Amino acid sequence: GEAFSGGAADPTALQLQADEIYGMEEALAARVSAAFRAQNWEEQSLLCVKAAVRRTKLLEDAASVMEQYSHDYRTKKRRLEVRFEGESGFDAASGTEAGVTRGFYADVAEALLSRDNVQGSTSLSSLSSMTVTDGKRMHQPLPLWISDVDESDQAIVPTPRADPGSGIGIYPRPLGPGSPWKPAVLQKFRFIGRLFAAALRDGFVFPLPLSASFLKLVQGCTKICSRSQSRRRPSSSSGSFSETSHSSSSSSAGSSQIRHISTEEGAVMLENMNNTPYNKGSADAFDSRKLHNKDLPRPGFVGGEVFAVEAVICSKLDEINSDSCLSEKERVRRREEVANDPSFAREAFGKVYDCSFIEYFDGKIFVDPLDPSQDANAHPLCIDYDRPITIDNVQEWVYLSKQFILFDGVIDQARAFRQGIADFYPAESLSLFSPDELQNYVCGSGDCVDLWNEDAIRALLKLDGGKGAAEALVAVAAMGGEGGAALSRRFGPNSPTIGYLVRALLEAEIKERRQFLSFVTSVPIVTPGKIEVVPIVSPMGDFLPMNDPSCLPRSNTCARRLYIPKFDSYEMFSKVFWAVVKEESRFKGFYEWRGS
């Protein structure tokens, strides 16, 4: 039979004890508030501002809420509390235990990765005729992230940087200054920055897996002073260009500026860099003082060919160019040998087939390396962009591609994100954290769900009710629908039901594990605090068997509590448990449990 841990059996005594504890808490809160008032301080974290959003218009309503919230001097100092229209669930706890608000941040993060709201690998030029400058049309799919997608093509997935020690994360889709998408994209990044700021301040996790490389750029973007440089603007009626002097720090989203680097200038630029190996020294030559070649996408993922070519091709060219014993004729021969080497794909991308550099870059020109069209409609990297990429100019292409991916194409997004932070408090406060710390603490990265074993799963679970179970009895009875006996009973570590749960999570796919976390905590990642597993019992304390629909697994996200009825076998447990979890993940919603 089930092994239950002991507990108090007298609900009346527990209620009196809970009332006494609640009274002590209220008295302490009153004394703290009085102390603050005596110093002419106002403790805003004890207050909250409430907002309601529609689940069917989540991003639009969230953007409207954050716009109003961030511009009201008094209310923006208060903790944000959110509920969903048409759903009876509410935050029954304060702070980070506010399950509905915690779920709000998680649902917005999920929406910002959905292909319903984010463009995939479609060429940006093919969609340029659409009206995208109306900032209010926040629901329109936008080119927010580099578009690595899952197998179903339903969501953007986080990917690693070229640095072997980097974690996974999403990185902004680089855009040219003249992109018609840019105004709406920048508005979206400011919105994301506001959410990030509010979550960080209030202690919530905003589980949007931002790349640490992007967060590093956000931290340092105000210190970057790009030198003014000559650029050319393509005429709308002809192929001629007009000169304009411009600093990239004040780029206009409506203009069509491009880097003014011709073939001759590129040759001089590369000649000046020959004192150091190209694949190690060129990153430091950028306007960017923060990002380097290891912040590029990793080979094998979208955009990874830039780092791959730099590491494999450019390093070999450096060796050829630095060998003073070689004649010019021998240098040409060796360069051609590198260009035609069929092992390029194997060495650069780990492929299992032969493909040379010449074959791989056939048809590619000096335009946005992430644009699949690779034609004149893509964003140009330089003035004479229509040149084919060859072994003789590939170093210039790598340089310009890195400049575009690591700085020119993303710096405005970083500044917009930083402005969203500044809407709540000084963005300089981000310097208190490293980029990895921001990624882990705010975005919740690095929870290693894919590495779960039995010990890791059991470590997530709280089986005995914990030290505060008694004082929580009355509140949880109201929220969870159980009487005193419900909380006086707990599963023991050797309970068959706990064994069923552990086995189900061990056998689950990563997606199912995250669905389980969302079901119990409203966030699809591991967050501080254990998950309390409680048996569903009768008022007399009897363990109730599963009975569809009145006695099914359910959860209380504020309390991180999972209620489970009795199952006769693992097979039945697994079938019912995952059916409930997956349907809840599919339809979502926060509702009070009012009993059968």
JOVENVEN-V110780 format. One record per backbone hydrogen bond with DSSP energy under -1.0 kcal/mol. NH is the residue of the N-H (numbers start at 0). CO is the residue of the C=O. If there is no record, write none. Layout:
NH;CO, NH;CO
This chain:
4;489, 13;9, 14;10, 15;11, 16;12, 17;13, 18;14, 19;15, 20;16, 21;17, 22;18, 23;19, 24;20, 25;21, 26;22, 27;23, 28;24, 29;25, 30;26, 31;27, 32;28, 33;29, 34;30, 35;31, 36;32, 37;33, 39;36, 40;35, 43;41, 45;42, 46;43, 48;78, 50;80, 52;82, 60;56, 61;57, 62;58, 63;59, 64;60, 65;61, 66;62, 67;63, 68;64, 69;65, 75;71, 76;73, 77;74, 78;46, 80;48, 82;50, 84;52, 86;83, 88;589, 96;93, 97;94, 98;96, 101;97, 102;98, 103;99, 104;100, 105;101, 106;102, 107;103, 108;104, 109;105, 110;106, 111;107, 112;109, 114;153, 116;113, 117;113, 118;141, 126;123, 129;126, 134;132, 136;133, 137;135, 139;136, 141;116, 143;141, 145;170, 147;145, 149;154, 152;149, 155;112, 156;147, 158;168, 161;295, 162;293, 165;162, 168;158, 169;208, 172;143, 174;408, 178;175, 181;178, 184;180, 185;181, 186;182, 187;183, 188;184, 189;185, 190;186, 191;187, 192;188, 193;189, 194;190, 195;191, 196;192, 197;193, 198;194, 199;195, 200;196, 201;197, 203;198, 205;441, 207;205, 209;207, 210;169, 214;210, 215;211, 216;212, 217;213, 218;214, 219;215, 220;216, 222;219, 228;245, 230;243, 232;241, 234;239, 241;232, 243;230, 245;228, 249;246, 250;247, 254;251, 260;258, 265;261, 266;262, 267;263, 268;264, 269;265, 270;266, 271;267, 273;270, 275;272, 279;276, 280;276, 281;277, 284;281, 285;282, 294;291, 295;292, 297;159, 300;297, 303;300, 305;302, 307;303, 308;304, 309;305, 310;306, 311;307, 312;308, 313;308, 316;312, 317;313, 318;314, 319;315, 320;316, 321;317, 323;321, 325;322, 330;326, 331;327, 332;328, 333;329, 334;330, 335;331, 336;332, 337;333, 338;334, 339;335, 343;340, 344;354, 346;342, 347;343, 348;344, 349;345, 350;344, 354;341, 357;338, 359;355, 360;356, 363;360, 365;384, 366;364, 367;378, 370;367, 377;374, 380;365, 388;363, 393;389, 396;392, 397;393, 398;394, 399;395, 400;396, 401;397, 402;398, 403;399, 404;400, 405;401, 406;402, 407;402, 408;403, 409;406, 410;406, 413;409, 414;410, 415;411, 416;412, 417;413, 418;414, 419;415, 420;416, 421;417, 422;418, 423;420, 424;420, 428;425, 429;426, 430;427, 431;428, 432;429, 437;433, 438;434, 439;435, 440;436, 441;437, 442;437, 444;438, 450;447, 451;448, 456;452, 457;453, 458;454, 459;456, 461;530, 468;465, 471;467, 472;469, 475;471, 476;472, 477;473, 478;474, 479;475, 480;476, 491;2, 494;491, 498;494, 499;495, 500;496, 501;497, 502;498, 503;499, 504;500, 505;501, 506;502, 512;508, 513;509, 514;510, 515;511, 516;512, 517;513, 518;514, 519;515, 520;516, 521;517, 530;459, 531;559, 532;461, 533;561, 535;563, 537;541, 540;537, 543;535, 545;565, 546;550, 550;546, 553;562, 555;560, 560;555, 561;531, 562;553, 563;533, 565;543, 572;568, 573;569, 574;570, 575;571, 576;572, 577;573, 578;574, 579;575, 580;576, 581;577, 582;578, 583;579, 584;580, 585;581, 586;582, 587;583
